[in-house]
């Protein structure tokens, strides 16, 4: 383990403190994603970030506070992808006024935007296992993740599902279909290793991402009783 001076606990001015805090968050995010909260010790976190172990208490009030800060950073970093997406879906569902072709175009755009985002961003690649751990074994941070990132997206897609299928967006049917729609897309991020082993791909390059989008989109359109489109809008 790297020996780190006690001086690393103290912020060397505003910039030095910000850099130390950022290093801890970066190291902790990847370790928590790979091994879970209980699978990583505070000493390992400090070593990976090259700071004194006391720095974790100094900046985050302990391991639990650090884990919550990692989730908060994940929410902040994924905001540019998800928040405009939610806003557009909600606005265009209202504007479509149950027009099936407009709804189909919106679905095609959504599937393309979501898959392009989650399959091309290298940071999302390691963030997804962290999210999956929260799905399977919710921590005290799950409520934050659910309120800020999961529920807004599910609510928006439930509105789209409701308009497409003639369902109450708050009904169990609409919510289950919503989970299926989102799950079909997210599976290609969560199951990256399986997809690559089956296809022989090495990565989700532009061509491979487009093939995934072209495969997933028609199935979701059929599920929502919407017309198929020859070309998904970009």
C-alpha positions in Angstrom: 0.0 0.0 0.0 1.3 3.4 -0.9 2.5 5.5 2.1 0.8 8.9 2.1 1.7 11.8 4.3 -0.7 13.2 6.8 -0.5 16.4 4.9 -2.7 14.9 2.2 -5.6 15.1 4.7 -5.4 18.9 4.7 -6.5 20.9 1.7 -3.6 22.8 0.2 -5.8 25.7 -0.6 -9.1 25.4 -2.4 -7.7 23.8 -5.5 -5.7 21.2 -3.6 -8.7 20.2 -1.5 -10.9 19.9 -4.6 -8.3 17.7 -6.3 -8.0 15.4 -3.3 -11.8 15.1 -2.9 -12.1 14.3 -6.7 -9.5 11.6 -6.5 -11.2 9.9 -3.6 -14.6 10.1 -5.4 -13.1 8.6 -8.6 -11.3 5.8 -6.9 -14.3 5.0 -4.6 -16.8 5.0 -7.4 -14.9 2.3 -9.3 -14.2 0.2 -6.3 -17.8 0.3 -5.0 -19.0 -0.5 -8.5 -16.6 -3.5 -8.7 -17.0 -4.9 -5.2 -19.9 -3.3 -3.5 -20.0 -1.1 -0.3 -19.1 -4.0 2.1 -16.4 -5.4 -0.2 -14.1 -2.4 0.1 -12.3 -1.2 3.2 -11.7 2.4 4.1 -7.9 1.6 3.9 -8.3 0.3 0.4 -10.2 3.4 -0.6 -7.5 5.7 0.7 -4.8 3.7 -0.9 -6.5 3.8 -4.3 -6.9 7.5 -4.1 -3.4 8.0 -2.7 -4.6 9.9 0.4 -4.2 9.4 4.1 -7.1 7.3 5.5 -8.2 10.3 7.6 -9.0 12.2 4.4 -12.1 10.1 4.0 -13.4 11.3 7.3 -12.2 14.8 6.7 -14.0 15.2 3.3 -17.0 12.7 3.6 -17.5 12.0 7.3 -16.6 8.3 6.8 -17.2 5.5 4.4 -21.0 5.8 4.4 -20.8 9.5 3.5 -18.3 8.7 0.8 -20.7 6.2 -0.7 -23.5 8.7 -0.7 -21.3 11.3 -2.3 -20.4 8.8 -5.1 -24.2 8.3 -5.8 -24.7 12.1 -5.8 -21.8 12.5 -8.3 -23.3 9.7 -10.5 -26.6 11.6 -10.5 -24.9 14.9 -11.4 -22.7 13.3 -14.1 -25.7 11.6 -15.8 -27.9 14.6 -15.7 -26.9 15.9 -19.2 -28.1 12.6 -20.7 -31.2 11.9 -18.7 -32.8 15.2 -17.7 -33.2 16.7 -21.2 -34.5 13.3 -22.3 -37.2 13.3 -19.7 -38.2 16.8 -20.5 -38.4 16.1 -24.2 -40.5 12.9 -23.7 -43.0 14.7 -21.4 -43.3 17.7 -23.8 -43.7 15.6 -27.0 -46.2 13.1 -25.5 -48.4 16.1 -24.7 -47.8 17.6 -28.2 -48.5 14.3 -29.9 -52.1 14.2 -28.6 -52.3 10.4 -29.1 -51.0 10.6 -32.7 -49.5 7.2 -33.3 -46.9 8.2 -35.9 -45.7 11.1 -33.7 -45.5 8.7 -30.7 -43.6 6.1 -32.8 -41.1 8.8 -33.8 -40.6 9.8 -30.2 -40.1 6.1 -29.2 -37.5 5.7 -31.9 -35.7 8.8 -30.8 -35.8 7.8 -27.2 -34.4 4.3 -27.8 -31.6 5.7 -30.0 -30.7 8.4 -27.5 -30.7 6.1 -24.5 -28.7 3.3 -26.1 -26.2 5.7 -27.7 -25.7 7.4 -24.3 -25.3 4.3 -22.1 -23.2 2.3 -24.7 -20.7 5.1 -25.7 -19.9 6.9 -22.4 -16.9 5.2 -20.7 -17.8 6.5 -17.3 -21.4 5.1 -17.5 -19.7 1.8 -18.2 -18.4 1.5 -14.6 -21.4 3.4 -13.1 -23.9 0.8 -14.4 -22.6 -2.0 -12.1 -23.0 0.4 -9.2 -26.6 1.1 -10.2 -27.2 -2.7 -10.6 -26.0 -3.3 -7.1 -28.5 -0.7 -5.8 -31.3 -2.5 -7.7 -30.4 -5.8 -6.2 -29.3 -4.8 -2.7 -30.6 -1.3 -2.0 -28.6 0.7 0.5 -29.6 3.9 2.3 -28.6 5.7 -0.9 -31.2 4.0 -3.0 -34.0 6.5 -2.2 -31.8 9.3 -3.5 -30.9 7.4 -6.7 -34.6 6.5 -7.2 -35.9 10.0 -6.6 -33.4 11.8 -8.7 -32.7 9.5 -11.6 -34.9 6.4 -11.8 -38.4 7.7 -11.0 -38.3 10.7 -13.3 -37.4 8.5 -16.3 -39.9 5.8 -15.4 -42.7 8.5 -15.0 -41.9 10.0 -18.4 -41.9 6.6 -20.2 -45.1 5.7 -18.4 -46.7 8.7 -19.9 -45.5 7.6 -23.3 -46.7 4.0 -22.7 -50.1 5.3 -21.5 -50.5 7.5 -24.6 -49.5 4.7 -26.9 -51.5 1.9 -25.4 -54.5 3.8 -24.0 -53.5 3.1 -20.4 -53.6 5.1 -17.3 -49.9 6.0 -16.8 -50.2 5.4 -13.1 -51.6 1.9 -13.6 -49.6 -1.3 -12.8 -49.8 -2.3 -16.4 -48.3 0.9 -17.6 -45.5 0.7 -15.0 -44.7 -2.9 -15.9 -44.5 -2.1 -19.6 -42.3 0.9 -18.8 -39.9 -1.3 -16.9 -39.8 -3.7 -19.9 -39.1 -0.9 -22.3 -36.3 0.6 -20.2 -35.0 -2.8 -19.3 -34.7 -3.9 -23.0 -32.3 -0.9 -23.5 -30.4 -1.1 -20.2 -29.7 -4.8 -20.7 -27.2 -4.0 -23.4 -25.2 -2.0 -20.9 -25.6 -4.4 -17.9 -24.9 -7.5 -20.0 -22.0 -6.1 -22.0 -19.8 -9.2 -21.5 -22.6 -11.6 -22.6 -23.3 -9.5 -25.8 -19.6 -9.4 -26.7 -19.1 -13.1 -26.0 -22.1 -13.9 -28.2 -21.3 -11.5 -31.1 -17.5 -11.5 -31.1 -17.6 -7.7 -30.7 -14.8 -6.0 -28.8 -16.7 -2.8 -28.1 -19.8 -0.9 -28.9 -18.4 1.1 -31.8 -20.7 3.3 -34.0 -21.7 0.4 -36.3 -22.4 -2.0 -33.4 -24.4 0.6 -31.5 -26.5 1.3 -34.5 -27.2 -2.5 -35.0 -28.4 -2.7 -31.4 -30.7 0.3 -31.9 -32.0 -1.1 -35.1 -32.7 -4.4 -33.4 -34.4 -3.0 -30.2 -36.5 -0.3 -31.7 -39.0 -2.4 -33.7 -39.7 -4.7 -30.8 -40.5 -1.8 -28.5 -42.7 -0.2 -31.2 -44.7 -3.4 -31.5 -45.0 -3.7 -27.7 -46.5 -0.3 -27.7 -48.9 -0.9 -30.6 -47.2 1.8 -32.7 -46.3 1.8 -36.4 -42.9 0.7 -37.5 -40.6 3.3 -39.0 -38.2 2.7 -41.9 -35.7 5.1 -40.4 -35.3 6.1 -36.7 -35.0 9.9 -36.4 -31.5 11.1 -35.4 
